[in-house]
Structures are given as structure tokens and as C-alpha cells.
């Protein structure tokens, strides 16, 4: 009679079920006695966790917030700060959120306090709460709302605020902190007493659970011993052969042929093991044949496993087809090799021609850059006639469509930021036309009034581009902002073609708008540019610029920098030296651009009035 797999499994489950019932009965008996003791321990810990510890934690937090508030009040009283300074933001958060939050929590839990002096402790807390509210109110009335920003630190107000701090606010805060420390000491002592009671209750609970532990351990040992015997028998007779079959199947699923056979047993699993061994032998023969065919050994002997061996018959057909394909492929390789050699020689010749052409074009463009650089004012010339100024000039390509122009004429300095159509070589040609025309108008014709200069620049540019001849018109033009500064009177004249002027005065950006028509964009004498005249003051800063800075893409979302952000940046740097302004504008733009390509030429001119 065969001891089948079903009989083995049934006997094993029967024995394990009996052992489980035994362990369950022992455990239920011991747990009944330990339940009451555990509930007592839970009640003791609940007061410690829900009342005692949170009270101490909030008192510590309150003390910390009071000390920090006093520190920031002292800083604001004695250090000149902006209205939006970080110290003010932190202080307001402490006084209006942190401290009130701690007081609300303590107020909600105070009735649950324990101890012989519960009522005295509650009275002390109420006194602390009242003192904090009145002192905070007095701080805002005497200091916080008096010293709101930089302008408030001048005059007698600052001395009155410092006196209020030393004689009133600081002593009151010190008294409050001392009272909080007293209440904290009392609550810490009560917490230690609760902790001692909880520990005693825990020890009692632990003793009873030890009894439970040893009871379960004894029953568990019986279960483990019995289960071990059953598991060992089951593993040896069922699980181990099944595991071997599983390992073989996993290896076969991954394309790995096992190196050894399974030893069959006298049951259904043994029959499966015999079938598996036969499968492995067949796969080994099939794999060997496939490898030989892959090495082009088409004469290697092979017989299918049976008439129904689909894979074996398919391999024989594949062998014949591969032999024929290999003969055809060898012939094609010979023909294609000849064609590839011919194409390679042709490509190498074209590559050499393109490389020479690229070098010639690059050399021409670099020579054009030298020509363009020659029309740009030198740094030492700019510093001589406009010492408190800077020029940020970043061409997109080797040559630029943006250019800056500065010329001294008597007591006046004429300077301009010009953005020609396009960038690169086309823009550079336009910049040469514009710079030569400005030199002719100001230096030769002695014209310094900005609106007249732009009118003349429009006329000369139109003539240079042949825009007056029918059928020969082009759409090239220039956007420009041009100023004339009288160094003796500080009178500034400005005219603009699409590009405005920014004047920063009293921490405010004043925009002088330009006329909305470009240089060389209309027939001369049909329109005229508007002349603006401004009396500059000490501390004023003026900026001329092209659209390249505001139009640069970048940031996390790849969007434009935009003019609003550009104006805010100018407000931030206006009080710095020209060199620092140029460096900050450049680094800010590069950080914004990141991995994005520069989209246009960039030009910014800044002039400070001292």
C-alpha cells in the first residue's frame, strides 16, 4: 500500500490541530488573570502621557519662546531694521502664534492637573497668562509700532523706545520667565512622582505577564516540539521534492538547464521527478544542437524527441534555412563592403571641404567682431566721462546686434543703448550703420538734443538701407534709448525708439516711455521723436537697456525673466557701486538662464548721480 501525498498531509494537519487546541486553552486561562492588572497599569500611564508630560513640554516651549521674543525685541530696539526684516517676521510669529498657542493648550489642560497645590499652580498660570498678554500689548504700543522701519530710527522716538525697553518691557519679561521657571519646577516634580507611580504599576503588571509568558512558553514548547516532528516528516517526504521541482522549473523559465537530476520517490511527486529529468535531458540535446547550428555546423546530427516534438522539427527546418541564408549573406557582404569603402572616401572628401569652409566663415565673423569692437567705447573712456557708470554687454553670438555709444560734447555727455534688428552677423551690420551715423550726427554736426539725434539717425539709416527706393526696401531697423547729460547742471534729456528710460528716485522706478516706432521704420520727416527733459537729483540712478535681459528664458519652468522682475532687481542693486551692480546683474541672469540657451543680445547701461 502506497503512503500517498494526501494521506501524509491529512495526518500532519490532524496532529497540528490537536497541539493548537492545547496551546489555546493554556493561553486563555493565563490571560484571564492578567487582564485586570494590565488595565490598572494603563490607567496609571494615561495621566502621565496625556497630562503630565504635555504640560512640562509646553512650559519648556513657552519659556523658549519668551526668551527668543525678548532677544528679538532687544535686537529691533537697538538695531536699525527694515519693516520686512526677518527678525520682525520671526518676532511677530512668536508673539502672535507660538506663545498664544502654548497658553491656549495649557489653559485647556490646567483643570486636569493633580497635586496638593493644584489651585495655587492654576493661579500662578493665570498670572503668567495675564502678564504675557499685557506685556505683549505694551511692546507693540511702545516699541513695535514706534520703530516700524529704517526711517523711524531717527529722532527722539528711538530713545523713548529704548528707555521703555530697559525700564518696563525687559524687567516684565524677566519676571514672566522666572514665574514660568517656578511653575516648570513644580510640574517637573509632579511628573517625577507620576512616573514613580507608573513604574510601580508597571512592575506589578510585568510580574503577572511573566507568569503569562512562562505559561505560554511551556505550551509553546510542546507545540514547537510537535510541529517540528511533523514538519520534519512532511519536509522530507513532500516539501523537499516539491522545492527541488520548483527550483528546476524556475531555472528552466530563466533559460538555465539544471546540471543534476532529481532523485525520484515512491509517490506522485516521484513520477513528476522522472518526467522532469526526461525534459531536462531533451532540452540539453536540443540546446547542444542549436549551439552547433549557431556556429554554422549544419552537419551536426540531431533527432527530434518524438513525432510531436514541434521544437525539434522547427530546429531542423531552421538549420536548412540558415545554411541557405548564410551563403546569400556572404555574397551580399562582399558587395556591400565595396560600396561602403566608396562612400567612406566620398564622405571624407566632403568633410574636409566643409571643415575648410567653416574655418573661413568663422575667421570672417571673428574679423567682423574686431570691427564691431572698434566702434564700441573703451572702458577707460567711459570711466573718464561717466565715472559712476557701468555697461553690461553680453552678445548672443560672436558679433552682436546690440551696441552702446558714448560721446562727450562740451559740458554734455551723449550716450545710447541701441538694439538692431536680429543678432549675429545681420545685427552686427546694422550696428555698424547705427554707430557711424551717431558719430556723424554728434561729433561732426554737433547735434546733442536726443529727439533731433534720433530723427537724423532715422534719416541716415533709411538712406543707408535704400529704403527710399521703390522695390528695394528691407524691414531692418533699430530700437534705441538715447540720453544727453549736462554734467554741470545735471539736466538729462532723453528720447526713445521703443526702448524706455528707467529713473530710480526715492526707492521708486519712474519709467519714461519711448515713442512706439523704430529707427528706419518710417519715412523721414513723417514722424518726429519726443524729447523729454529731467532735472536729476543726487542719489538718482538711470538705466538704459535692450529687451534681451527681460526676454531671457530660464528658471524652474523655463519662462521669461520679465520686466517686473528686472525692475525689482534694479531696486535691489541701485545703492551698490557700479562694479557690484554689473556683477549682480550678470550672475542673476546666468543663474536664471541655467541650462537654457541665451535667446538674444543683452545690454544694460547704468549711471549714478553723485
C-alpha positions in Angstrom: 0.0 0.0 0.0 1.4 3.4 -1.0 1.5 6.2 1.5 0.3 8.9 -0.8 0.8 12.7 -0.6 -2.9 13.2 0.5 -2.5 10.7 3.4 0.7 12.4 4.6 -0.8 15.9 4.6 -4.0 14.8 6.3 -2.2 13.1 9.2 0.1 16.2 9.6 -2.9 18.6 9.8 -4.7 16.4 12.4 -1.7 16.3 14.8 -1.0 20.1 14.4 -4.7 20.9 15.1 -4.6 18.9 18.3 -1.5 20.8 19.5 -3.0 24.2 18.7 -6.1 23.5 20.7 -3.9 22.6 23.7 -1.9 25.8 23.5 -5.0 27.9 23.0 -6.6 26.5 26.2 -3.4 27.3 28.3 -3.1 30.8 26.9 -6.8 31.7 27.6 -6.5 30.5 31.2 -3.4 32.7 31.9 -4.7 35.8 30.0 -7.9 35.9 32.1 -5.9 36.5 35.3 -3.5 39.2 33.7 -6.3 41.4 32.2 -7.2 43.2 35.3 -3.6 44.0 36.2 -2.9 45.4 32.7 -5.9 47.8 32.9 -4.6 49.3 36.1 -1.2 49.9 34.5 -2.9 51.5 31.5 -4.8 54.0 33.7 -1.6 55.0 35.6 0.2 55.7 32.4 -2.6 57.6 30.8 -2.4 60.5 33.2 1.4 60.6 32.8 1.2 60.7 29.0 -2.0 62.9 28.4 -1.5 65.5 31.2 1.9 65.5 33.0 4.3 65.2 30.1 2.4 67.6 27.7 2.2 70.2 30.5 6.0 70.1 31.0 6.7 70.1 27.3 4.5 73.2 26.7 6.0 75.1 29.7 9.5 74.4 28.2 8.3 75.6 24.8 6.7 78.7 26.4 10.0 79.5 28.2 12.0 79.1 25.0 9.5 81.3 23.0 9.7 84.1 25.7 13.5 84.1 25.7 13.5 84.3 21.9 10.9 87.1 21.9 13.0 89.1 24.4 16.1 88.6 22.2 14.4 89.8 19.0 12.7 92.8 20.9 16.2 93.8 22.1 17.6 93.5 18.5 14.8 95.6 17.0 15.1 98.2 19.8 18.8 98.7 19.3 19.5 97.7 15.7 18.1 99.6 12.7 16.0 97.1 10.7 13.6 97.2 7.7 9.9 96.8 8.2 10.0 93.5 6.4 13.2 92.3 8.2 13.4 88.6 9.0 13.7 89.4 12.8 10.4 91.2 12.8 8.7 88.3 10.9 10.0 85.8 13.4 9.1 88.0 16.4 5.5 88.5 15.2 5.2 84.8 14.7 6.4 84.2 18.3 4.1 86.8 19.9 1.0 86.2 17.8 1.2 82.4 17.2 3.7 80.4 19.2 3.2 82.0 22.7 -0.7 82.3 22.4 -0.8 78.7 21.1 1.2 77.4 24.2 -1.1 79.4 26.5 -4.2 78.1 24.9 -3.0 74.5 25.3 -2.0 75.0 28.9 -5.3 76.8 29.7 -7.2 73.8 28.2 -5.4 71.2 30.3 -4.9 73.1 33.6 -8.1 71.7 35.2 -6.6 68.1 34.8 -3.5 69.0 36.9 -3.1 67.0 40.1 -1.1 67.5 43.3 -1.7 69.1 46.7 -1.2 72.7 45.3 -3.4 72.4 42.2 -5.3 75.7 42.9 -2.0 77.6 43.6 -0.5 76.3 40.4 -3.6 77.4 38.4 -3.5 80.9 40.0 0.3 81.1 39.1 -0.5 80.2 35.5 -3.4 82.7 35.2 -1.0 85.4 36.5 1.6 84.4 33.9 -1.0 84.5 31.1 -2.3 87.9 32.1 1.3 89.3 32.4 2.2 88.0 28.9 -0.9 89.5 27.3 -0.4 92.9 28.9 3.4 93.0 28.2 2.9 92.0 24.6 0.3 94.7 24.1 2.7 97.3 25.7 5.5 96.1 23.5 3.6 96.9 20.3 2.4 100.2 21.7 5.8 101.4 22.9 8.3 99.7 20.5 6.9 97.6 17.7 4.5 100.2 16.3 7.0 103.1 17.0 10.1 101.6 15.3 8.4 100.2 12.1 11.3 100.7 9.6 14.5 102.5 8.9 13.0 105.9 8.9 11.7 105.5 12.5 15.2 105.2 14.0 15.9 108.9 13.6 14.8 111.4 16.2 13.6 111.1 19.8 11.3 108.1 19.2 14.1 105.6 19.2 15.4 106.9 22.6 12.0 106.7 24.1 11.5 103.1 22.8 14.9 102.1 24.3 14.0 103.6 27.6 10.7 101.8 27.6 12.5 98.5 26.8 15.1 98.9 29.7 12.7 100.2 32.4 9.5 98.4 31.5 9.4 95.7 28.8 12.7 93.9 29.7 12.0 93.6 33.5 8.5 92.4 32.9 9.6 89.7 30.5 12.3 88.6 33.0 9.6 88.3 35.8 7.4 86.3 33.5 10.2 83.9 32.5 11.1 83.5 36.2 7.4 82.6 37.1 7.3 80.1 34.2 10.5 78.5 35.5 8.9 78.2 39.0 5.8 76.6 37.5 8.0 74.3 35.4 9.9 73.1 38.5 6.7 72.3 40.3 5.3 70.4 37.3 8.6 68.5 36.8 8.5 67.4 40.4 4.8 66.2 40.0 5.8 64.4 36.7 8.6 62.5 38.5 6.1 61.4 41.2 3.6 60.2 38.5 6.5 58.4 36.7 7.4 56.6 40.0 3.7 55.5 40.5 3.6 54.3 36.8 6.8 52.4 37.3 5.4 50.6 40.4 2.3 49.7 38.5 4.4 48.5 35.6 6.4 46.2 37.8 3.2 44.6 39.1 1.9 44.2 35.6 5.3 42.9 34.4 5.2 40.2 37.2 1.8 38.9 36.1 2.9 39.0 32.4 5.9 36.9 33.4 3.5 34.3 34.6 1.7 34.6 31.3 5.0 34.3 29.4 6.2 31.2 31.2 2.7 29.6 30.7 2.7 30.4 27.0 6.3 29.3 26.7 5.6 26.0 28.2 2.6 25.4 26.0 4.6 26.8 23.0 7.4 24.4 23.6 5.0 21.5 23.4 3.6 23.0 20.2 7.0 23.6 18.7 8.3 20.2 19.5 5.3 18.5 18.0 5.2 20.8 15.0 9.0 20.2 14.4 8.4 16.5 14.3 5.5 16.8 11.9 7.3 19.5 9.8 10.4 17.3 9.5 8.5 14.4 8.3 6.4 16.5 5.9 9.5 18.3 4.6 11.4 15.1 4.0 8.6 13.4 2.2 6.7 16.2 0.4 8.2 19.7 0.7 11.8 18.9 -0.2 11.0 17.1 -3.5 8.4 19.8 -4.4 11.1 22.5 -3.7 13.5 20.7 -6.0 10.9 20.6 -8.7 10.2 24.3 -8.2 13.9 25.2 -8.4 14.2 23.2 -11.7 11.1 25.0 -13.2 12.4 28.4 -12.2 15.8 27.7 -13.8 14.1 26.4 -16.9 11.9 29.6 -17.0 15.1 31.7 -16.9 16.7 29.6 -19.7 19.1 27.7 -17.3 19.3 23.9 -17.8 20.0 22.2 -14.4 23.2 20.2 -14.2 21.9 17.3 -12.0 18.8 15.1 -11.9 16.1 14.8 -9.2 16.1 11.5 -7.2 12.5 10.1 -7.6 10.4 8.9 -4.6 7.7 6.2 -4.5 4.7 8.6 -4.9 3.1 11.1 -7.3 6.0 13.5 -6.8 8.4 10.8 -7.8 6.6 10.4 -11.1 6.8 14.1 -11.7 10.5 14.0 -11.0 11.0 11.3 -13.6 9.2 13.4 -16.2 11.3 16.5 -15.2 14.5 14.5 -15.7 13.5 13.4 -19.1 12.6 17.0 -20.0 16.0 18.2 -18.9 17.8 15.6 -21.0 15.8 16.5 -24.1 16.5 20.2 -23.6 20.2 19.5 -23.2 20.3 17.7 -26.6 18.2 20.4 -28.2 20.4 23.2 -26.8 23.6 21.5 -28.0 22.2 21.1 -31.5 21.1 24.8 -31.5 24.6 25.9 -30.4 26.2 23.9 -33.2 23.9 25.4 -35.8 24.7 28.8 -34.4 28.4 28.0 -35.1 27.5 27.2 -38.7 28.0 23.4 -38.1 25.0 22.5 -40.2 26.0 18.8 -40.4 25.7 18.1 -36.6 23.4 15.0 -36.1 20.1 15.6 -34.3 16.8 13.6 -33.9 13.5 15.1 -32.5 12.3 13.8 -29.2 9.2 12.4 -30.8 7.0 12.8 -33.8 5.1 15.5 -31.9 8.3 17.4 -30.9 7.3 20.8 -32.5 10.5 22.5 -31.4 12.8 19.7 -32.7 11.2 19.7 -36.2 11.3 23.5 -36.3 15.0 23.5 -35.5 15.7 21.1 -38.4 13.8 23.5 -40.7 15.7 26.5 -39.3 19.0 24.7 -39.8 18.3 24.3 -43.6 17.1 27.9 -43.9 20.1 29.3 -42.0 22.6 27.4 -44.2 21.0 28.9 -47.3 20.8 32.4 -45.8 24.5 32.2 -44.8 25.5 31.6 -48.4 23.4 34.5 -49.6 24.7 36.8 -46.8 28.3 36.1 -47.6 27.8 37.3 -51.2 25.9 40.5 -50.0 28.7 41.3 -47.5 31.3 41.3 -50.3 29.1 43.6 -52.4 28.2 46.0 -49.6 31.8 46.2 -48.4 32.9 47.6 -51.8 30.0 50.2 -51.7 30.8 51.2 -48.1 34.5 51.8 -49.0 33.5 54.0 -51.9 31.0 56.1 -49.7 33.6 56.4 -46.9 36.1 58.0 -49.3 33.4 60.4 -50.6 32.3 61.4 -47.1 35.9 62.1 -46.0 36.4 64.4 -49.0 33.1 66.3 -48.3 34.1 66.6 -44.6 37.4 68.2 -45.5 35.7 70.7 -47.7 33.1 71.6 -45.0 35.8 72.0 -42.4 37.8 74.4 -44.6 34.5 76.3 -45.3 33.7 76.5 -41.6 37.1 77.8 -40.8 36.8 80.5 -43.4 33.4 81.6 -42.2 34.5 81.6 -38.6 37.5 83.7 -39.4 35.4 86.2 -41.2 33.0 86.5 -38.3 35.8 87.0 -35.8 37.2 89.7 -38.1 33.7 91.3 -38.1 33.8 91.2 -34.3 37.1 93.1 -34.3 35.5 95.7 -36.5 32.4 95.9 -34.2 34.6 96.1 -31.1 36.4 99.1 -32.6 33.2 101.1 -32.7 32.4 100.4 -29.0 33.7 102.9 -26.5 36.7 101.7 -24.4 36.2 101.1 -20.7 38.7 103.8 -19.7 37.0 106.3 -21.9 33.6 105.5 -20.3 35.1 105.8 -16.8 36.7 109.1 -17.7 33.5 110.9 -18.9 30.9 108.8 -16.8 32.9 107.6 -13.7 29.9 106.4 -11.8 28.5 104.1 -14.5 28.7 100.5 -15.8 27.9 98.7 -19.1 26.7 95.0 -19.1 27.2 93.8 -22.7 26.6 90.1 -23.5 26.3 89.2 -27.2 24.4 86.1 -28.1 26.8 85.1 -30.9 30.4 86.2 -31.8 29.1 89.5 -33.1 26.1 91.4 -31.7 23.0 93.3 -32.9 23.1 95.4 -29.7 25.7 98.2 -29.3 26.3 101.1 -26.9 27.6 104.5 -27.9 29.0 107.3 -25.7 30.4 110.7 -26.8 31.4 113.8 -24.9 30.5 117.2 -26.4 31.5 120.2 -24.3 29.8 120.0 -20.9 27.4 117.3 -22.2 27.7 113.5 -22.5 25.6 111.8 -25.1 25.1 108.0 -24.5 22.8 105.5 -26.0 21.8 101.8 -25.8 20.7 100.5 -29.3 19.1 97.2 -30.3 19.3 96.4 -34.0 17.1 94.0 -35.9 18.3 90.4 -35.3 21.5 89.3 -33.8 24.8 87.7 -35.0 26.1 88.9 -38.4 22.9 90.7 -39.7 22.6 92.6 -36.4 26.3 93.5 -36.5 26.0 95.1 -39.9 23.1 97.2 -38.6 25.1 98.2 -35.5 28.0 99.5 -37.8 25.5 101.6 -39.7 23.9 103.0 -36.4 27.3 103.7 -34.7 28.8 105.5 -37.7 25.6 107.6 -38.1 25.6 108.6 -34.4 29.2 109.7 -34.6 28.5 111.7 -37.7 25.4 113.4 -36.1 27.0 114.3 -32.7 30.7 114.7 -33.5 30.6 116.2 -36.9 27.2 118.0 -36.9 27.3 118.9 -33.2 23.7 117.8 -32.6 23.1 116.8 -28.9 19.3 117.1 -28.5 18.2 113.4 -28.2 15.0 113.8 -30.3 16.8 115.5 -33.1 19.6 112.9 -32.9 17.1 110.1 -33.4 15.3 111.9 -36.2 18.7 112.3 -38.0 19.6 108.7 -37.2 16.3 107.6 -38.8 17.1 109.6 -41.9 20.7 108.4 -42.3 19.7 104.8 -41.6 16.9 104.8 -44.1 19.3 106.2 -46.7 21.9 103.6 -45.9 19.4 100.8 -46.3 18.0 102.3 -49.5 14.5 102.5 -48.1 13.7 105.4 -50.2 14.0 103.4 -53.4 10.9 101.5 -54.6 11.3 97.8 -54.8 14.5 97.8 -52.7 13.1 98.1 -49.2 14.1 96.0 -46.2 12.5 95.7 -42.8 15.7 96.2 -40.8 15.6 98.9 -38.1 16.7 99.8 -34.6 15.2 100.3 -31.1 17.1 102.9 -29.1 17.2 104.8 -25.9 19.4 108.0 -26.1 20.3 110.5 -23.4 22.2 113.8 -23.1 23.5 114.6 -19.6 24.8 118.1 -18.7 27.5 117.4 -16.1 27.3 120.9 -14.7 23.5 121.3 -14.3 22.6 117.6 -14.0 19.8 118.2 -16.6 19.1 115.0 -18.5 17.4 114.9 -21.9 16.0 111.6 -23.3 14.3 110.3 -26.4 13.5 106.7 -27.2 12.5 104.5 -30.1 10.6 101.6 -28.4 13.1 101.4 -25.5 12.1 103.3 -22.3 14.3 105.0 -19.7 14.2 103.9 -16.0 14.9 106.5 -13.4 15.1 105.3 -9.8 14.5 108.0 -7.2 13.4 107.6 -3.5 13.3 103.8 -3.9 10.8 104.0 -6.8 11.2 103.2 -10.5 10.0 106.0 -12.8 9.5 104.9 -16.4 10.0 107.5 -19.1 8.1 106.0 -22.1 9.6 105.8 -25.6 7.9 106.5 -28.9 6.4 103.4 -30.4 8.2 103.5 -33.8 11.6 102.1 -34.6 14.6 103.9 -36.3 14.5 103.3 -40.1 10.9 102.0 -39.6 9.2 105.0 -41.3 9.7 107.6 -44.0 11.9 110.5 -42.7 10.1 113.8 -41.8 6.7 112.0 -41.5 7.2 111.5 -37.7 9.4 113.0 -35.0 10.7 111.7 -31.8 9.6 113.2 -28.4 12.3 115.0 -26.3 12.0 114.6 -22.5 13.9 116.8 -20.1 14.5 115.9 -16.4 16.3 117.7 -13.6 18.3 114.9 -11.9 19.0 114.9 -8.1 21.7 113.5 -6.0 21.2 109.7 -5.5 19.2 109.3 -8.7 20.2 106.2 -10.9 19.2 105.9 -14.6 19.2 102.8 -16.7 19.1 102.2 -20.5 18.7 98.7 -21.8 17.7 96.5 -24.7 15.0 93.8 -24.4 17.4 90.9 -24.2 17.6 90.8 -20.3 13.8 90.7 -19.7 13.2 88.2 -22.6 15.7 85.6 -21.4 14.1 82.2 -20.7 15.1 80.3 -17.5 14.1 79.4 -14.0 12.5 76.1 -13.0 9.7 76.4 -15.5 11.7 77.8 -18.4 9.8 81.2 -18.6 10.9 84.7 -19.4 12.6 86.8 -16.8 10.1 89.7 -17.5 10.3 93.4 -16.9 8.7 93.4 -13.5 11.4 91.2 -12.1 14.0 93.2 -13.9 12.7 96.5 -12.2 12.7 94.8 -8.8 16.3 93.7 -9.3 17.4 97.2 -10.2 15.7 98.5 -7.0 17.8 95.9 -5.0 21.1 96.9 -6.5 20.7 100.7 -7.0 22.7 101.7 -3.9 25.7 99.5 -4.7 28.8 100.5 -6.7 28.6 100.3 -10.5 31.0 97.3 -10.5 28.9 95.5 -7.9 25.7 96.3 -9.9 27.2 94.9 -13.1 28.4 91.7 -11.3 25.0 91.1 -9.6 23.0 91.7 -12.8 25.3 89.3 -14.7 25.3 86.5 -12.0 21.5 86.8 -11.5 20.9 86.4 -15.3 23.3 83.4 -15.5 21.7 81.7 -12.5 18.2 82.3 -14.1 19.3 81.0 -17.5 20.8 77.8 -16.2 20.8 75.2 -18.9 18.7 77.3 -21.3 20.3 79.0 -24.4 20.8 82.7 -24.5 18.0 83.9 -26.8 19.1 87.5 -27.7 21.9 90.0 -27.2 21.9 91.6 -23.8 22.8 95.3 -23.0 22.2 97.3 -19.8 23.8 100.7 -19.0 23.6 102.2 -15.5 24.6 105.8 -14.4 24.6 107.0 -10.8 24.2 110.7 -10.0 26.6 111.7 -7.1 
